[in-house]
């Protein structure tokens, strides 16, 4: 089965899923409809935010500077070893139960390299609802295969809410750039990852700040998606200024 994901740069990427079949025989077909997340939100944050210096919500088409993904921004605050074991860096979590259908150990983004994980958490109008984690240290990997050790899951693996699926490498001496980018992918459409409970959103909102979490000098409201269009709303309830 061929899965198309849209990356954080907006470019579609295709990869073979580990599903054993299509339709009703596919493991992902047993996952719930995405609308269940309207009432069954997750308390699990996508990453340990202890050392986050700022968070930005998904900035929809109506925002001053649209960006199709939440950002969790890090820098070297002295808490990390020069090049330590993966488990010494911020843990990345499965926001909900699902199936890993995409693992990308290395992606070239020009001046830097990244790695990514796709977690299918539900179904939406015939499409897999894939939570896409783009882990971007904002440097070239220190050695060949280095980033692969920061991914703890594999294609086809079933995971549960709160499981560790990887770690974000924070390069020594980094002052900006390192971040986790997070969005929902519905077919070839990026959408707001509006899967979080009020308590989870409140914890993230405490760290809304530059870059992306403020507009005209004011902190953005408590939401996962800001000024999103109808197509960016995964629940098909129309355009919204503040989507949770």
Secondary structure, 3 states (H helix, E strand, C coil): CEEEEECCCCCEEEEECCCCCCHHHCHHHHCCEHHHHHCCCECCCCECCCCCCEEECEECCCCCCCECCEEEECCCCCCCCCCCCHHHCEEEECCCCEEEEEEEEEEECCCCEEEEEEEEEEEECCEEEEEEEEEEEEECCCCCCCHHHHECCCCCCEECCCCEEEEECCCCCCCCCCEEEEEEEECCEEECCCCECHHHHHHHHCCECCCCCEECCEECCCCCEEEECHHHCCCCCCCEEEEC
